[in-house]
Amino acid sequence: MKPSIVVFVRRLGKDIRPWLFDGAVAALVAVLVSIEHGLPWPIKTCGYLMALVLIWRRQFPLAVLTAVFVLAPAHLLFNSYVRLFDLAVLIAMYSVVLYHAQLRWGVTAGAGAGGAVLVAAFVENARSGNFWVVLWVVGAVTVATWVTAYGVRTRKLYVESLEERTATLERERDHLSLLAVAEERAAIAREVHDVVAHSLSVMIVQADAASYTLQGPQQPARDALATIAATGREALEDMGRVVKLLRGPAPVQAAPPTPNGPESLSRRRVGLAEVDSLVERSGLQVTRETIGSGDGLTAAQELTTYRVVQESLTNALRHAGADAAVRLRLHFSPCAVTVEVDDDGGGGSTPAASRSSGHGLLGMRERVAMHGGALVAGPRPGGGWQVTATIPRSPGGSP
């Protein structure tokens, strides 16, 4: 509650200060009217009206200038003397130059004030013969006032442009922070799914396979393995919900990586050297074929290749079963890396069409798309599933 009161007081003070200052300016002109004794009431009325309209010199500068330019010569009709309260003419001109949105009205106000200087010089010449003295002195004061108002106006516009630029930079910074957070969430989701989902899938399949080999007195061990498998399935479902939460309502379109970009600084520096151990841990019957050499690939390209192989083997293990026959083909050409993983369907109970759901394929497509490549996944004509990914060797290039 206290911070709200402080903000309210500050805002109120900020709003009141201009009115107080303009009120003081109007009071100064009114005092100049009062100190001249013996003035007829029409002249005093003109003076007080000139002082009164100056209160709105910020809000309606052009209207105030018009009123002052009408009242100033009006009092000369009753007494042909220039009065101290004619200072209101300079104040009204200053206000138009400073506060009006269009500078051309400030130039017009300056021309009008120049005409007022000529009128004052002629009036004083008729009374005392000091035409040139009044013209040069009052003219110099008028020009100085106009130049000062123009300088303050220029400074005011410059400060406002700096404030607007600062606000724009702050909005851009906040927007970039939100994008960075969204990109980090997507990266975490990919890593969690790629690392944990693969390990849990292998654990569940191996536990199920081991439980079927245990008989008779080994029933407690079989029950323990069944509990492990059930717990793993629950953990896999929980992890799927967490990944969905991390990904947010929609996938984030990331920018193409650079050799020293975020992907090359992955949390786990894995690459082609770990593909062999990945195949061994999968528990699948994998036939591997490698054409060409992966030398010269960036860390990001190696990581993407590894993740595509990992996710493809995980899907084959999860949906086709540990008895599925899998063929892994890595083709390294001078312009692209092609990854082909297909299985024969094995004896899995899950239809091949259901593999299109979940975050696995989405994560693979995101990774490949970051390099400007393409990924195609779908059922094979003779049964099973096939994944083909093409990763350009040059970032953002085409095979």
N, C-alpha and C positions, 0 to 999 in steps of 0.2 A: 504493500500500500504506500509506503514512504517513497520508493522510487517513482511511483506514478505521480505523487504530489509534487516531487521535485521537478519532474518533466513538465507538468502542467504549469508550475510557477515560472520555469525558464521560458516556456513557449509564450506565456502571458506577458512576461517582461519583454520578450522579443517583439511582440505585437504592439505593446504600448509605447515603447521608446520612440518610434518615429512620430507618433501622435504628440507625445510630450515635446519633442524637439520642434515640430511645426507649430505647436501652440506657443512655445517660447518665442519663435520668430514672429508670429502674429502679435504677441504681446509687446515685442520690441517696437513694431511699427505703431501700435496703439499708443505706446508711451511717447513716441515722437510726435504724435498728434496732440497729446495732452500737454506737452511742455511748451507748445506754442500758444501763448495766451492771447486772448482777444480775437480769436478767429470766429467768423460768422458760423452759425450752425450748419449751413449747407456745405461749407468747406470741411468742417469737422465730420459731418456725415460721410462725405466722400472718403476721408482719411480712414475712419473706422471701418467702413465697408471694405476698403482695400486691405486693411489688416485682417478682417474676418475671413475673406476668401482665401487668404494664404494658408489657412489650416488644411485645405484640400489640394495643396500644390503638388503632392506626390500622386494622388489618385486621379486628378483631373487637371494636369498641368496646362493643357491648351485652353480649357474653359477659364481657369484662373488668369491666364495671360490676357485673354480677351476682356475679362471683367476689369482688370487693372488698367489695360490700355484705354478703356472707355472712361473709367473714373478719374484717371490722372489728368487728362486735359479738361475734364468737366469742371474741376474746381478752379481752373484758370478763368472760367467764364465769370466767376464771382469776384476773383481777386488775382490779378496777373502777377503772381509771385511763385517761384519754385520753392516748394516746401521740403522739409527734411523727410517727411513720410513718403515723398516720391521715391525713396529707396525701394519701395515695393515693386517698382518697374524692373529694377535689376534683379530682384529676388525672383519675380515671375519669369523673367527671361532665363535665368540660371536653372530654374526648375524644368522648363521645357527642354532645354538642351540636355539635361541630365536624365530626366525620367521618361520623356516621350520615346516611343519605340522607333520612330522615323526621324532621322537627323535633319531631313529637309525642313521640318517644322522648327527645329532649333535655329537653322539658318534664317528662316522667316522671322523668328523672334528677335534674332540679332539685328536684322534689318529694321524691324519695328522700333527696337531700342535706339538704333542710330537716328531714326526720325525723331524720336523723343528728345535726343540730345540736341538736335537742331532747333526744335521748338523751345527747349530750355535756354539755348544760347540767344535766340531772338528775343525771348521774354526778358532775360537779364540785360540784353543790350538796350532795350527800350527803357529800362529802369536805371542802369548804371553805366552803360556803354562798354561793358566787358564781354563783348561777343566772343573774341578769340580766346580769351582766358577760359571762359566757361566751356567753349567748344573743345579745346585741347584737354583740359583737366577732366571734365565729365566724360569726354569721348575716350580718353585713356583708361579711366576707371571702367567704363562699359566694355571696352575691348578686353581688358584684363579679366573681367568677370566672365565673359563668354569663353575665353581661352581656358580659364580654370575649370569651368563647367565641362568643356569638351575633354579636358585631360582626365577629370574624375570619371566621366562617362566611359572613356576608353579603358581606364583601369578597372572599372566595374564589370564591363563586358569581358575583359581578360580573366578576371577572377571567376566569373560565372562559367566561362569555357573550361577553366581548370577544374572547377567543381564537377561539371558535367563529365569531363574526361575521367576524373577519379571515380565517379559513380559507375561509368561504363566499364572501367577496368575492374572494379569490385564485382560487378555482375558477371563479367567474363571469368574472373577468378573463381567465383562460386560455381559457375556452370562447368568449368574445367574440373573442379573438385568433384562435382557430382558424376561427371563422366569417368574420372579416375576411379571413384568408388565403384561404379557399375562395372568397369572393366576388371577391377580387382576381384569383385564378387564372381564374375564369370570365370576368371582364371582359377580362383579357389575351387569353384564348382567342378571345373574340368579336372584339376589335380586330384580332388577327393574321389571323383568318380573313377578316374583312370587307375589310381593306385589302390584305393580301398576296395572298390567293386571287384577288381580282378582277383585280389587276394582272398576276399570272402567267397567268391565263386569257386575258386580252386579248393578252399577249405571245405566247403559244403559238399562238393562232388566227391572229394577224397574220403570224407567222413561217411557219406552214404555208401560208397563202394566198399570201404572197410567193414561196415556193419553187416553187409551181406555175407562176408566170409567167416563170420564168427558164429559158432553153434554151441549148443549144450551148455556146459559150465561157464562158457565165456559170455553168457547172456548179460551179466553186469557191464562188461566192457562194451557190448553191443548197445546196451541202453545208454551208456555214457556217450558213445559216438552219435546215437540218435539225438541226444540232448544237445550235443555240439552243433549238429547240422541244423536243428530247429532254431537254436540261438543265433546261428549264422544267418539263417533266412530272415529272422526278425531284425537283426542288425542291418542286413541289406535293404530291407524295406524302410527302416528308419533313416538310413543313409540317403535313400532316394528322396525322401521328404525333405531332408536337409539340403540336398543339392537343388531341389526345386525352389526352395526358399532363397538360396544363394543366387540362383540365376535370375530371380525376379520375374516380372510379368512378361518380359520379352527378351530375346537374346540381344546382346550388345554387338554391334558391328565394329570390330576393332580395325585399327589402321594397319596397313602392311608393315611387317616387322623389318627392322634393319639388322645387319650382322651383329651390332652391339646393342640391340634393343632389348625389351623386357623378356622376350622368349629365350634369348641366349643366356639370360641370367635366371633360368628356371630354378625353382626350389630343389629339384632333383636333376642333377646333370646326367641324364641317361641318353644313350644313343644306340648306334648300330652294334656296338660291341656287346650290348646286353641282350640282343635279340636271341642268341643261342640259349642263354640261361632262362629267358622268358619262355621259349618253346619247351624246354625241359620241365619247368615248373608247371606248365599247363596241364600235363597228364594226358594230352591228346596224341593221336597218331598223326604226326605232322611230317609231310614230305616237303622238304625245302629245296628251292632252286634259286640260285643267285646268278644274275648275268651282269657283268660289268663290275666296277668298283665304286664304292661310296666315298673315295678320297675327294677332298675339296668341298664337301657339303658343310654348310654352316651348322653351328650348334642348334639353331632353331629348326633347320630342315631335318637334322638327325632326330631331334626330339619328336617332331611331328610324325616322321616315319615310324619311330618306335611306338608312339601312342596309337597309330592306326593299326599296327600289327597286334598290339596288346588288346585293344578293344575288339578287334575281329576275333581273336582267339577266345576272349571272354564270352562273346556272344555265341560262338560255336559250342563252347563247353556248357554254357547255360541252357541253350535251346536244343542242341543236337546230342548232347551227352558225351561222356568220356570215351565211348566206343566209336565216335565219329571219325572218319578219315578226312584229314584236312590237308590241303595243298597250299603252301606259301611260296609265292614267287616274287622276288625282288629284282627289278630290272633297272640298272643304272645306265642311262644314256647321257650323252654330253649336255642335253638340254633339259632333262627331267628325270625324276625318279617315279617309277610305277610300282605300286604295291597291289598284288592280287592275292586274296585269301578266299578260298571257297571250301565248303564241306559237303559231304554227301547226305546230310540230314541225320545220319546215325539212327539211333532208336529213340530220340527225344520225343516227348509227348507234346511239346509246345509247337503249334503250327508255325511255319516259317514266316507267315505274314505278320505275326505278332511282334517280330523283331523290329519292326519299324517304330514301335513305341519306345518311350524312355528317352534318356539323355545321351546314350552312347553314340548313336548316329549323329545326333545334333552336335555333340562335342567334336567328332571327327570332321564333320563338314566345316565347322568353324575353324578348326586348326588348318585344314587344307586350304580353305578360302583365304586365310590370312596370307598365304604365299601366292595367291592368284591361281590356285589349282582347282581341280574338280574331283568329286567323289560320287561314285555310283554304287548303290547297294540294292539288292533285290533277290528274289528266289531264282534258282537255276531251273532250266526247263526239265531236267531229269530228277529234280528233287534237291533239297539242300539250299544253301545260301551262298551268295557271292558278293564280295566287296572289292571294288577297284578304285584306287586313289592315284591321281597323277599330281605330283608336286614339282613345279618348275624349279630348276636349280638356280635361276636368277630371280630375286624377290620381285613379285608382281609381274613376272614374265609369263609367257605362254609356252607350252611344250612344243 
